[in-house]
C-alpha cells in the first residue's frame, strides 16, 4: 500500500475507547457452512451487542473525539444501523443524537433508534436525500456532522475488527467484506493488509446498488441514479472521493452479486450456522455462491455485520 488516511497506531489506540460490549466478537470456522460452500469459512459475528451490528465500534471512537473537541450534539444520516450506533454511544456519553433517515427506511431500525433516545427526523427520497438533510441540520443547529466512512473514526473503529481477525490461528487466504460507504471495507482491509499482507481483500456490493464498486473499477467516482436492493445497509449512490482513494489502495477486488444470491446467502447462514442476518451480512456468502471455483479449498473469512432485519421480511425472503 502507498498512503491512505488510516493509521495502524490509531486503530490500536481506539480499542481502549470502545465499550467492551463491542469488542472481541466471536470468530470461528463454521464447518457445516464450509462443507456446503466448498471452502473453509470463518465467520466473525458482529451482532451480539446492544445494537446488533458492527457500527458501534466506529461511533464509540467518534463520540469520544467529539466530546474532547467540545461537541454535545451530533447528527448523522442513516439507513438504520449507524443511527442506532450513534444513539447508543451518544446516550452513554451524554451527547444528543439526531438521526436523519428516509421515510422508507427499515421500520425496525427506526424504532430501535428512537428507543435509544435519538431525535429521528424522516425525509422524502432515499439515503442520499437524508445525507443532504443531515448536512443542513449540522449547519443550522451546530451539531457535529458524523458522515459515515468520510469520518475517519468510523473507518478506524471498524478497523479494530481487523486486529481481531489477524489473530485467527490458521492464516486467512481471503477476507470478504460488505461494501457500502466503505468504513468496514477500508478499516478491516487496511489492518489485514498491514498485519497479514498475503490476505486477499475482496469487497462485495449488490448489483442493484453498485456505485462504489463501479467507482473502484473505474478509479474515479461513479454515481448512480437509483438503488433498489434489499441490502439497505450498503445502499448508496454517491461515493465519497476520499474513501474511494483509500479503497483503491486496500482492496484487491470488488464484485457485484445478484439479489437472489443475497437471499440464498441469508438462507445458508440460517440453515448452516443458525444465524438470522440482515441482507448486507450475507454478501460474503453470496460472493462464494456465485463463484465457487475461485474460493474452493481456501480459508475465507466473512464478517456478519448486522442482524437488524424485520421478521416478516426475513420469513418472506428466507423461509
GUBAZA-208748 format. One record per residue (C-alpha): x, y, z. Coordinates in pm, 1 decimal. Each point is the difference from the previous one (the first is absolute). Layout:
N
<atom><c1>X</c1><c2>Y</c2><c3>Z</c3></atom>
...
***
This chain:
319
<atom><c1>0.0</c1><c2>0.0</c2><c3>0.0</c3></atom>
<atom><c1>101.2</c1><c2>359.7</c2><c3>-54.0</c3></atom>
<atom><c1>-155.1</c1><c2>280.2</c2><c3>204.9</c3></atom>
<atom><c1>-352.4</c1><c2>-25.8</c2><c3>147.0</c3></atom>
<atom><c1>-181.3</c1><c2>205.2</c2><c3>260.9</c3></atom>
<atom><c1>15.1</c1><c2>-287.1</c2><c3>248.7</c3></atom>
<atom><c1>253.5</c1><c2>-71.3</c2><c3>274.4</c3></atom>
<atom><c1>71.3</c1><c2>-336.2</c2><c3>164.5</c3></atom>
<atom><c1>117.4</c1><c2>179.9</c2><c3>312.5</c3></atom>
<atom><c1>-326.9</c1><c2>193.9</c2><c3>30.4</c3></atom>
<atom><c1>-204.0</c1><c2>-314.7</c2><c3>-60.9</c3></atom>
<atom><c1>184.3</c1><c2>-180.9</c2><c3>277.6</c3></atom>
<atom><c1>-54.0</c1><c2>299.0</c2><c3>229.3</c3></atom>
<atom><c1>-371.2</c1><c2>4.6</c2><c3>-85.3</c3></atom>
<atom><c1>-53.6</c1><c2>-332.9</c2><c3>173.4</c3></atom>
<atom><c1>19.5</c1><c2>165.2</c2><c3>342.6</c3></atom>
<atom><c1>-265.7</c1><c2>251.5</c2><c3>-105.2</c3></atom>
<atom><c1>-260.0</c1><c2>-255.9</c2><c3>-107.6</c3></atom>
<atom><c1>-243.7</c1><c2>-147.7</c2><c3>252.7</c3></atom>
<atom><c1>94.3</c1><c2>-363.8</c2><c3>71.1</c3></atom>
<atom><c1>-343.0</c1><c2>-118.4</c2><c3>-114.9</c3></atom>
<atom><c1>108.2</c1><c2>64.9</c2><c3>-360.8</c3></atom>
<atom><c1>343.0</c1><c2>-166.0</c2><c3>19.7</c3></atom>
<atom><c1>141.1</c1><c2>-352.4</c2><c3>-35.6</c3></atom>
<atom><c1>-304.0</c1><c2>-127.3</c2><c3>-187.3</c3></atom>
<atom><c1>-28.8</c1><c2>-372.2</c2><c3>-82.4</c3></atom>
<atom><c1>204.0</c1><c2>-121.8</c2><c3>-297.0</c3></atom>
<atom><c1>3.8</c1><c2>-367.8</c2><c3>-83.3</c3></atom>
<atom><c1>16.6</c1><c2>-242.3</c2><c3>-288.5</c3></atom>
<atom><c1>-353.9</c1><c2>-110.4</c2><c3>-83.4</c3></atom>
<atom><c1>35.0</c1><c2>-359.2</c2><c3>-117.1</c3></atom>
<atom><c1>-355.4</c1><c2>-56.5</c2><c3>-132.3</c3></atom>
<atom><c1>20.2</c1><c2>317.7</c2><c3>-207.4</c3></atom>
<atom><c1>350.7</c1><c2>-88.2</c2><c3>-115.0</c3></atom>
<atom><c1>-123.8</c1><c2>-338.7</c2><c3>-120.3</c3></atom>
<atom><c1>-281.2</c1><c2>160.0</c2><c3>-199.1</c3></atom>
<atom><c1>218.1</c1><c2>269.6</c2><c3>-155.4</c3></atom>
<atom><c1>308.7</c1><c2>-207.7</c2><c3>-75.3</c3></atom>
<atom><c1>240.6</c1><c2>222.8</c2><c3>189.1</c3></atom>
<atom><c1>109.0</c1><c2>48.7</c2><c3>360.7</c3></atom>
<atom><c1>-210.6</c1><c2>291.3</c2><c3>116.3</c3></atom>
<atom><c1>59.6</c1><c2>192.9</c2><c3>321.7</c3></atom>
<atom><c1>-290.0</c1><c2>213.0</c2><c3>115.3</c3></atom>
<atom><c1>52.9</c1><c2>309.2</c2><c3>213.0</c3></atom>
<atom><c1>-331.9</c1><c2>74.1</c2><c3>167.6</c3></atom>
<atom><c1>-55.8</c1><c2>370.8</c2><c3>70.5</c3></atom>
<atom><c1>-364.3</c1><c2>-28.2</c2><c3>104.9</c3></atom>
<atom><c1>25.6</c1><c2>-96.4</c2><c3>368.5</c3></atom>
<atom><c1>-11.2</c1><c2>350.5</c2><c3>143.2</c3></atom>
<atom><c1>-269.1</c1><c2>255.2</c2><c3>95.0</c3></atom>
<atom><c1>-38.7</c1><c2>130.8</c2><c3>-356.4</c3></atom>
<atom><c1>50.5</c1><c2>-331.7</c2><c3>-184.0</c3></atom>
<atom><c1>260.6</c1><c2>132.0</c2><c3>-245.1</c3></atom>
<atom><c1>364.4</c1><c2>107.6</c2><c3>-23.6</c3></atom>
<atom><c1>-63.8</c1><c2>374.8</c2><c3>-25.7</c3></atom>
<atom><c1>43.0</c1><c2>59.3</c2><c3>373.2</c3></atom>
<atom><c1>375.0</c1><c2>-44.9</c2><c3>-35.9</c3></atom>
<atom><c1>18.0</c1><c2>311.7</c2><c3>-213.8</c3></atom>
<atom><c1>-245.2</c1><c2>219.3</c2><c3>188.0</c3></atom>
<atom><c1>170.4</c1><c2>-75.2</c2><c3>331.0</c3></atom>
<atom><c1>321.3</c1><c2>145.7</c2><c3>-139.4</c3></atom>
<atom><c1>-174.7</c1><c2>288.9</c2><c3>-173.9</c3></atom>
<atom><c1>-208.6</c1><c2>107.2</c2><c3>300.9</c3></atom>
<atom><c1>303.4</c1><c2>-12.6</c2><c3>229.5</c3></atom>
<atom><c1>179.2</c1><c2>234.8</c2><c3>-240.3</c3></atom>
<atom><c1>-304.5</c1><c2>230.8</c2><c3>-24.0</c3></atom>
<atom><c1>-6.1</c1><c2>41.8</c2><c3>375.4</c3></atom>
<atom><c1>371.5</c1><c2>86.8</c2><c3>11.2</c3></atom>
<atom><c1>-67.5</c1><c2>266.7</c2><c3>-262.0</c3></atom>
<atom><c1>-288.9</c1><c2>143.9</c2><c3>202.8</c3></atom>
<atom><c1>-298.4</c1><c2>-130.4</c2><c3>-197.7</c3></atom>
<atom><c1>-316.0</c1><c2>-105.9</c2><c3>182.3</c3></atom>
<atom><c1>-224.7</c1><c2>-81.2</c2><c3>-293.5</c3></atom>
<atom><c1>53.8</c1><c2>-198.6</c2><c3>-318.6</c3></atom>
<atom><c1>-197.3</c1><c2>-72.4</c2><c3>-313.8</c3></atom>
<atom><c1>29.8</c1><c2>-279.3</c2><c3>-253.5</c3></atom>
<atom><c1>-187.8</c1><c2>-137.5</c2><c3>-296.2</c3></atom>
<atom><c1>-73.4</c1><c2>-367.1</c2><c3>31.8</c3></atom>
<atom><c1>-177.8</c1><c2>-291.4</c2><c3>-158.6</c3></atom>
<atom><c1>-34.5</c1><c2>-124.1</c2><c3>358.3</c3></atom>
<atom><c1>312.6</c1><c2>-157.7</c2><c3>142.9</c3></atom>
<atom><c1>222.0</c1><c2>308.0</c2><c3>27.6</c3></atom>
<atom><c1>-292.8</c1><c2>182.8</c2><c3>158.0</c3></atom>
<atom><c1>-34.5</c1><c2>-266.2</c2><c3>266.7</c3></atom>
<atom><c1>372.2</c1><c2>11.6</c2><c3>63.6</c3></atom>
<atom><c1>9.8</c1><c2>378.9</c2><c3>35.0</c3></atom>
<atom><c1>-307.0</c1><c2>-7.7</c2><c3>224.6</c3></atom>
<atom><c1>159.2</c1><c2>-264.5</c2><c3>224.2</c3></atom>
<atom><c1>341.3</c1><c2>165.8</c2><c3>22.8</c3></atom>
<atom><c1>-155.5</c1><c2>342.8</c2><c3>42.7</c3></atom>
<atom><c1>-232.4</c1><c2>-110.8</c2><c3>278.0</c3></atom>
<atom><c1>279.6</c1><c2>-172.2</c2><c3>192.1</c3></atom>
<atom><c1>225.1</c1><c2>307.3</c2><c3>-25.7</c3></atom>
<atom><c1>-252.8</c1><c2>281.0</c2><c3>35.8</c3></atom>
<atom><c1>-3.8</c1><c2>112.9</c2><c3>-363.7</c3></atom>
<atom><c1>-331.7</c1><c2>86.2</c2><c3>-167.9</c3></atom>
<atom><c1>-50.3</c1><c2>-203.8</c2><c3>-316.6</c3></atom>
<atom><c1>-200.1</c1><c2>111.1</c2><c3>-303.3</c3></atom>
<atom><c1>-57.1</c1><c2>-266.3</c2><c3>-262.9</c3></atom>
<atom><c1>-133.0</c1><c2>80.9</c2><c3>-346.3</c3></atom>
<atom><c1>-151.7</c1><c2>-284.9</c2><c3>-199.2</c3></atom>
<atom><c1>-217.0</c1><c2>-50.7</c2><c3>-302.7</c3></atom>
<atom><c1>-367.4</c1><c2>-62.9</c2><c3>70.4</c3></atom>
<atom><c1>42.5</c1><c2>-330.4</c2><c3>-180.2</c3></atom>
<atom><c1>276.9</c1><c2>-116.5</c2><c3>237.2</c3></atom>
<atom><c1>-27.0</c1><c2>-328.1</c2><c3>191.5</c3></atom>
<atom><c1>-274.4</c1><c2>51.6</c2><c3>260.0</c3></atom>
<atom><c1>165.5</c1><c2>-232.7</c2><c3>252.0</c3></atom>
<atom><c1>323.3</c1><c2>197.5</c2><c3>-13.6</c3></atom>
<atom><c1>-184.0</c1><c2>330.6</c2><c3>37.8</c3></atom>
<atom><c1>-185.7</c1><c2>-133.3</c2><c3>303.1</c3></atom>
<atom><c1>325.0</c1><c2>-104.2</c2><c3>166.2</c3></atom>
<atom><c1>159.1</c1><c2>337.7</c2><c3>-68.9</c3></atom>
<atom><c1>-290.4</c1><c2>171.8</c2><c3>175.0</c3></atom>
<atom><c1>17.0</c1><c2>-243.4</c2><c3>293.0</c3></atom>
<atom><c1>363.8</c1><c2>96.9</c2><c3>46.7</c3></atom>
<atom><c1>-104.7</c1><c2>361.9</c2><c3>43.8</c3></atom>
<atom><c1>97.3</c1><c2>158.0</c2><c3>-330.3</c3></atom>
<atom><c1>-192.7</c1><c2>276.6</c2><c3>-173.9</c3></atom>
<atom><c1>-111.3</c1><c2>-169.7</c2><c3>-322.1</c3></atom>
<atom><c1>-83.7</c1><c2>220.7</c2><c3>-297.4</c3></atom>
<atom><c1>-147.3</c1><c2>-157.9</c2><c3>-311.6</c3></atom>
<atom><c1>30.6</c1><c2>137.5</c2><c3>-352.3</c3></atom>
<atom><c1>-143.6</c1><c2>-82.0</c2><c3>-339.0</c3></atom>
<atom><c1>227.2</c1><c2>-172.9</c2><c3>-250.0</c3></atom>
<atom><c1>282.7</c1><c2>-243.2</c2><c3>65.9</c3></atom>
<atom><c1>313.9</c1><c2>-14.3</c2><c3>211.8</c3></atom>
<atom><c1>177.3</c1><c2>264.9</c2><c3>-206.8</c3></atom>
<atom><c1>-279.5</c1><c2>246.4</c2><c3>75.5</c3></atom>
<atom><c1>45.0</c1><c2>-80.3</c2><c3>368.5</c3></atom>
<atom><c1>373.6</c1><c2>74.6</c2><c3>-31.3</c3></atom>
<atom><c1>-72.9</c1><c2>343.1</c2><c3>-144.1</c3></atom>
<atom><c1>-252.1</c1><c2>77.2</c2><c3>275.4</c3></atom>
<atom><c1>250.1</c1><c2>-105.4</c2><c3>266.9</c3></atom>
<atom><c1>252.1</c1><c2>248.3</c2><c3>-141.6</c3></atom>
<atom><c1>-261.5</c1><c2>276.0</c2><c3>14.0</c3></atom>
<atom><c1>-88.8</c1><c2>-83.5</c2><c3>362.0</c3></atom>
<atom><c1>367.5</c1><c2>8.5</c2><c3>93.0</c3></atom>
<atom><c1>36.9</c1><c2>346.8</c2><c3>-148.8</c3></atom>
<atom><c1>-322.0</c1><c2>140.4</c2><c3>145.6</c3></atom>
<atom><c1>8.1</c1><c2>-159.2</c2><c3>346.1</c3></atom>
<atom><c1>372.7</c1><c2>-25.8</c2><c3>58.9</c3></atom>
<atom><c1>-4.0</c1><c2>-376.4</c2><c3>46.0</c3></atom>
<atom><c1>312.4</c1><c2>-197.8</c2><c3>-80.7</c3></atom>
<atom><c1>-46.2</c1><c2>-170.5</c2><c3>-337.3</c3></atom>
<atom><c1>88.0</c1><c2>-367.1</c2><c3>18.2</c3></atom>
<atom><c1>36.6</c1><c2>-106.9</c2><c3>-362.1</c3></atom>
<atom><c1>47.0</c1><c2>-375.1</c2><c3>-8.3</c3></atom>
<atom><c1>325.0</c1><c2>-103.3</c2><c3>-173.0</c3></atom>
<atom><c1>101.8</c1><c2>360.3</c2><c3>-71.6</c3></atom>
<atom><c1>49.5</c1><c2>38.6</c2><c3>375.4</c3></atom>
<atom><c1>323.2</c1><c2>-188.7</c2><c3>57.1</c3></atom>
<atom><c1>-107.3</c1><c2>-112.0</c2><c3>347.9</c3></atom>
<atom><c1>-268.4</c1><c2>-220.9</c2><c3>-154.2</c3></atom>
<atom><c1>260.7</c1><c2>-170.7</c2><c3>-219.9</c3></atom>
<atom><c1>261.2</c1><c2>-41.6</c2><c3>271.0</c3></atom>
<atom><c1>-256.4</c1><c2>-117.4</c2><c3>253.8</c3></atom>
<atom><c1>-107.9</c1><c2>-264.9</c2><c3>-249.3</c3></atom>
<atom><c1>366.5</c1><c2>-80.0</c2><c3>-49.8</c3></atom>
<atom><c1>15.7</c1><c2>-147.9</c2><c3>349.7</c3></atom>
<atom><c1>-180.5</c1><c2>-302.0</c2><c3>-147.7</c3></atom>
<atom><c1>305.8</c1><c2>-49.8</c2><c3>-214.7</c3></atom>
<atom><c1>223.1</c1><c2>-13.2</c2><c3>307.6</c3></atom>
<atom><c1>-210.9</c1><c2>-287.7</c2><c3>129.3</c3></atom>
<atom><c1>-17.9</c1><c2>-182.2</c2><c3>-334.2</c3></atom>
<atom><c1>377.2</c1><c2>16.0</c2><c3>-27.7</c3></atom>
<atom><c1>12.3</c1><c2>-229.5</c2><c3>303.8</c3></atom>
<atom><c1>-185.3</c1><c2>-287.6</c2><c3>-171.7</c3></atom>
<atom><c1>222.3</c1><c2>-304.9</c2><c3>65.4</c3></atom>
<atom><c1>12.9</c1><c2>-118.7</c2><c3>-361.6</c3></atom>
<atom><c1>103.8</c1><c2>270.1</c2><c3>-250.5</c3></atom>
<atom><c1>-275.8</c1><c2>139.7</c2><c3>-217.7</c3></atom>
<atom><c1>19.7</c1><c2>-11.3</c2><c3>-377.3</c3></atom>
<atom><c1>-286.8</c1><c2>243.0</c2><c3>-61.0</c3></atom>
<atom><c1>-222.0</c1><c2>235.3</c2><c3>196.7</c3></atom>
<atom><c1>-343.1</c1><c2>83.2</c2><c3>-141.8</c3></atom>
<atom><c1>-125.6</c1><c2>345.7</c2><c3>98.9</c3></atom>
<atom><c1>-340.8</c1><c2>153.8</c2><c3>-63.2</c3></atom>
<atom><c1>51.1</c1><c2>329.9</c2><c3>-180.0</c3></atom>
<atom><c1>-228.9</c1><c2>297.0</c2><c3>48.0</c3></atom>
<atom><c1>147.5</c1><c2>336.0</c2><c3>93.7</c3></atom>
<atom><c1>330.4</c1><c2>-175.7</c2><c3>60.6</c3></atom>
<atom><c1>68.5</c1><c2>29.8</c2><c3>374.9</c3></atom>
<atom><c1>19.2</c1><c2>-375.3</c2><c3>64.4</c3></atom>
<atom><c1>168.4</c1><c2>-83.5</c2><c3>-328.6</c3></atom>
<atom><c1>276.3</c1><c2>257.1</c2><c3>40.2</c3></atom>
<atom><c1>43.8</c1><c2>-41.1</c2><c3>376.9</c3></atom>
<atom><c1>15.7</c1><c2>-378.9</c2><c3>12.1</c3></atom>
<atom><c1>176.6</c1><c2>-28.7</c2><c3>-332.5</c3></atom>
<atom><c1>270.0</c1><c2>247.7</c2><c3>101.5</c3></atom>
<atom><c1>79.8</c1><c2>-181.9</c2><c3>323.6</c3></atom>
<atom><c1>17.3</c1><c2>-341.9</c2><c3>-162.4</c3></atom>
<atom><c1>220.6</c1><c2>128.0</c2><c3>-280.4</c3></atom>
<atom><c1>237.7</c1><c2>144.1</c2><c3>258.8</c3></atom>
<atom><c1>5.1</c1><c2>-301.5</c2><c3>232.7</c3></atom>
<atom><c1>-58.5</c1><c2>-287.1</c2><c3>-244.3</c3></atom>
<atom><c1>105.8</c1><c2>142.0</c2><c3>-338.2</c3></atom>
<atom><c1>-67.6</c1><c2>-319.3</c2><c3>-194.3</c3></atom>
<atom><c1>-372.8</c1><c2>7.0</c2><c3>71.3</c3></atom>
<atom><c1>-224.0</c1><c2>84.9</c2><c3>-294.9</c3></atom>
<atom><c1>-252.2</c1><c2>276.2</c2><c3>76.8</c3></atom>
<atom><c1>-319.5</c1><c2>-44.0</c2><c3>-201.7</c3></atom>
<atom><c1>-286.1</c1><c2>249.5</c2><c3>31.6</c3></atom>
<atom><c1>-357.7</c1><c2>-85.5</c2><c3>-92.9</c3></atom>
<atom><c1>-297.7</c1><c2>214.3</c2><c3>-100.2</c3></atom>
<atom><c1>-342.8</c1><c2>-78.5</c2><c3>-141.8</c3></atom>
<atom><c1>-40.0</c1><c2>38.2</c2><c3>-376.3</c3></atom>
<atom><c1>-296.9</c1><c2>223.6</c2><c3>77.8</c3></atom>
<atom><c1>212.9</c1><c2>248.1</c2><c3>200.4</c3></atom>
<atom><c1>341.3</c1><c2>-6.7</c2><c3>-169.5</c3></atom>
<atom><c1>133.9</c1><c2>355.9</c2><c3>27.6</c3></atom>
<atom><c1>312.4</c1><c2>-63.2</c2><c3>209.4</c3></atom>
<atom><c1>94.0</c1><c2>-315.9</c2><c3>-190.5</c3></atom>
<atom><c1>-36.1</c1><c2>176.1</c2><c3>-335.4</c3></atom>
<atom><c1>209.4</c1><c2>284.5</c2><c3>138.9</c3></atom>
<atom><c1>271.7</c1><c2>-242.1</c2><c3>116.5</c3></atom>
<atom><c1>9.8</c1><c2>-163.7</c2><c3>-342.2</c3></atom>
<atom><c1>18.6</c1><c2>330.1</c2><c3>-186.1</c3></atom>
<atom><c1>232.0</c1><c2>161.5</c2><c3>260.7</c3></atom>
<atom><c1>-220.1</c1><c2>308.0</c2><c3>20.1</c3></atom>
<atom><c1>-332.5</c1><c2>85.0</c2><c3>162.4</c3></atom>
<atom><c1>-297.0</c1><c2>-149.1</c2><c3>-183.3</c3></atom>
<atom><c1>-349.0</c1><c2>95.1</c2><c3>115.8</c3></atom>
<atom><c1>-324.1</c1><c2>-178.8</c2><c3>-75.8</c3></atom>
<atom><c1>-352.9</c1><c2>125.0</c2><c3>-48.5</c3></atom>
<atom><c1>-168.8</c1><c2>-269.7</c2><c3>206.7</c3></atom>
<atom><c1>61.8</c1><c2>-275.3</c2><c3>252.8</c3></atom>
<atom><c1>-249.8</c1><c2>-279.1</c2><c3>44.9</c3></atom>
<atom><c1>134.7</c1><c2>-274.9</c2><c3>224.2</c3></atom>
<atom><c1>-120.9</c1><c2>-182.3</c2><c3>308.0</c3></atom>
<atom><c1>348.3</c1><c2>61.2</c2><c3>146.9</c3></atom>
<atom><c1>-87.3</c1><c2>345.6</c2><c3>129.3</c3></atom>
<atom><c1>309.5</c1><c2>15.6</c2><c3>220.5</c3></atom>
<atom><c1>228.8</c1><c2>31.4</c2><c3>-302.3</c3></atom>
<atom><c1>-222.5</c1><c2>202.4</c2><c3>-232.2</c3></atom>
<atom><c1>136.6</c1><c2>334.1</c2><c3>-117.8</c3></atom>
<atom><c1>25.4</c1><c2>196.4</c2><c3>-323.6</c3></atom>
<atom><c1>278.6</c1><c2>252.7</c2><c3>65.2</c3></atom>
<atom><c1>336.9</c1><c2>-142.8</c2><c3>109.1</c3></atom>
<atom><c1>224.6</c1><c2>223.2</c2><c3>209.4</c3></atom>
<atom><c1>320.3</c1><c2>81.5</c2><c3>-194.1</c3></atom>
<atom><c1>234.1</c1><c2>-30.2</c2><c3>300.1</c3></atom>
<atom><c1>-140.3</c1><c2>-341.8</c2><c3>87.2</c3></atom>
<atom><c1>37.4</c1><c2>-115.7</c2><c3>-358.3</c3></atom>
<atom><c1>365.2</c1><c2>108.7</c2><c3>6.3</c3></atom>
<atom><c1>56.1</c1><c2>-219.5</c2><c3>306.3</c3></atom>
<atom><c1>-188.1</c1><c2>-291.2</c2><c3>-153.4</c3></atom>
<atom><c1>210.2</c1><c2>14.1</c2><c3>-315.6</c3></atom>
<atom><c1>310.3</c1><c2>-56.9</c2><c3>212.3</c3></atom>
<atom><c1>-151.5</c1><c2>-273.9</c2><c3>217.0</c3></atom>
<atom><c1>-239.1</c1><c2>-219.8</c2><c3>-198.6</c3></atom>
<atom><c1>122.3</c1><c2>-273.3</c2><c3>-233.2</c3></atom>
<atom><c1>-339.5</c1><c2>-42.5</c2><c3>-161.3</c3></atom>
<atom><c1>-356.3</c1><c2>129.0</c2><c3>10.7</c3></atom>
<atom><c1>-283.5</c1><c2>-221.3</c2><c3>-122.2</c3></atom>
<atom><c1>-373.2</c1><c2>34.8</c2><c3>-50.2</c3></atom>
<atom><c1>-257.4</c1><c2>-263.0</c2><c3>96.9</c3></atom>
<atom><c1>-361.6</c1><c2>-59.7</c2><c3>-94.1</c3></atom>
<atom><c1>-295.0</c1><c2>45.8</c2><c3>235.0</c3></atom>
<atom><c1>-86.5</c1><c2>-369.9</c2><c3>-19.0</c3></atom>
<atom><c1>352.5</c1><c2>-88.0</c2><c3>111.4</c3></atom>
<atom><c1>-33.8</c1><c2>231.5</c2><c3>300.5</c3></atom>
<atom><c1>-319.3</c1><c2>-178.1</c2><c3>100.6</c3></atom>
<atom><c1>164.1</c1><c2>-338.1</c2><c3>-47.9</c3></atom>
<atom><c1>290.6</c1><c2>118.9</c2><c3>213.3</c3></atom>
<atom><c1>-242.3</c1><c2>97.0</c2><c3>277.6</c3></atom>
<atom><c1>-159.8</c1><c2>-343.0</c2><c3>-29.0</c3></atom>
<atom><c1>335.0</c1><c2>-178.6</c2><c3>22.7</c3></atom>
<atom><c1>99.2</c1><c2>199.2</c2><c3>309.0</c3></atom>
<atom><c1>-332.1</c1><c2>-84.9</c2><c3>162.7</c3></atom>
<atom><c1>4.3</c1><c2>-370.3</c2><c3>-88.5</c3></atom>
<atom><c1>371.5</c1><c2>-74.6</c2><c3>43.9</c3></atom>
<atom><c1>104.0</c1><c2>246.6</c2><c3>272.4</c3></atom>
<atom><c1>-324.9</c1><c2>74.2</c2><c3>182.9</c3></atom>
<atom><c1>36.9</c1><c2>372.3</c2><c3>-70.0</c3></atom>
<atom><c1>-280.3</c1><c2>241.0</c2><c3>-80.4</c3></atom>
<atom><c1>166.3</c1><c2>279.0</c2><c3>-197.0</c3></atom>
<atom><c1>-93.9</c1><c2>305.8</c2><c3>-197.5</c3></atom>
<atom><c1>75.0</c1><c2>-8.9</c2><c3>-374.0</c3></atom>
<atom><c1>323.3</c1><c2>200.6</c2><c3>21.7</c3></atom>
<atom><c1>148.4</c1><c2>-264.9</c2><c3>228.2</c3></atom>
<atom><c1>-49.9</c1><c2>-269.3</c2><c3>-265.2</c3></atom>
<atom><c1>197.5</c1><c2>169.7</c2><c3>-276.4</c3></atom>
<atom><c1>314.4</c1><c2>-201.5</c2><c3>71.6</c3></atom>
<atom><c1>-180.5</c1><c2>-332.6</c2><c3>-25.6</c3></atom>
<atom><c1>-178.4</c1><c2>125.2</c2><c3>-312.2</c3></atom>
<atom><c1>337.5</c1><c2>69.1</c2><c3>-162.0</c3></atom>
<atom><c1>114.2</c1><c2>-357.5</c2><c3>66.0</c3></atom>
<atom><c1>-326.7</c1><c2>-140.3</c2><c3>-132.1</c3></atom>
<atom><c1>45.3</c1><c2>187.0</c2><c3>-327.2</c3></atom>
<atom><c1>360.4</c1><c2>-108.8</c2><c3>-52.8</c3></atom>
<atom><c1>71.6</c1><c2>-321.7</c2><c3>187.1</c3></atom>
<atom><c1>312.7</c1><c2>-92.7</c2><c3>-202.3</c3></atom>
<atom><c1>172.6</c1><c2>323.3</c2><c3>97.4</c3></atom>
<atom><c1>-21.3</c1><c2>-79.7</c2><c3>371.5</c3></atom>
<atom><c1>16.2</c1><c2>-380.0</c2><c3>-10.6</c3></atom>
<atom><c1>223.0</c1><c2>-138.6</c2><c3>273.6</c3></atom>
<atom><c1>100.6</c1><c2>343.4</c2><c3>127.1</c3></atom>
<atom><c1>-30.8</c1><c2>132.3</c2><c3>355.6</c3></atom>
<atom><c1>-249.5</c1><c2>282.9</c2><c3>-33.2</c3></atom>
<atom><c1>-129.5</c1><c2>241.2</c2><c3>264.8</c3></atom>
<atom><c1>-331.9</c1><c2>181.5</c2><c3>-19.5</c3></atom>
<atom><c1>-121.8</c1><c2>260.3</c2><c3>248.7</c3></atom>
<atom><c1>-362.4</c1><c2>-38.9</c2><c3>109.5</c3></atom>
<atom><c1>-47.3</c1><c2>373.2</c2><c3>26.4</c3></atom>
<atom><c1>-362.9</c1><c2>33.1</c2><c3>110.5</c3></atom>
<atom><c1>-320.5</c1><c2>-177.7</c2><c3>95.4</c3></atom>
<atom><c1>-252.4</c1><c2>283.3</c2><c3>6.4</c3></atom>
<atom><c1>-253.2</c1><c2>-160.8</c2><c3>-229.1</c3></atom>
<atom><c1>-375.4</c1><c2>19.5</c2><c3>20.7</c3></atom>
<atom><c1>-135.5</c1><c2>-345.3</c2><c3>85.4</c3></atom>
<atom><c1>-270.2</c1><c2>14.5</c2><c3>-266.6</c3></atom>
<atom><c1>258.9</c1><c2>90.2</c2><c3>-264.3</c3></atom>
<atom><c1>231.5</c1><c2>-275.7</c2><c3>116.2</c3></atom>
<atom><c1>-275.7</c1><c2>-259.5</c2><c3>-21.6</c3></atom>
<atom><c1>-103.3</c1><c2>122.5</c2><c3>-343.9</c3></atom>
<atom><c1>355.0</c1><c2>-8.8</c2><c3>-136.1</c3></atom>
<atom><c1>144.6</c1><c2>-303.2</c2><c3>173.1</c3></atom>
<atom><c1>-279.7</c1><c2>-234.2</c2><c3>100.5</c3></atom>
***
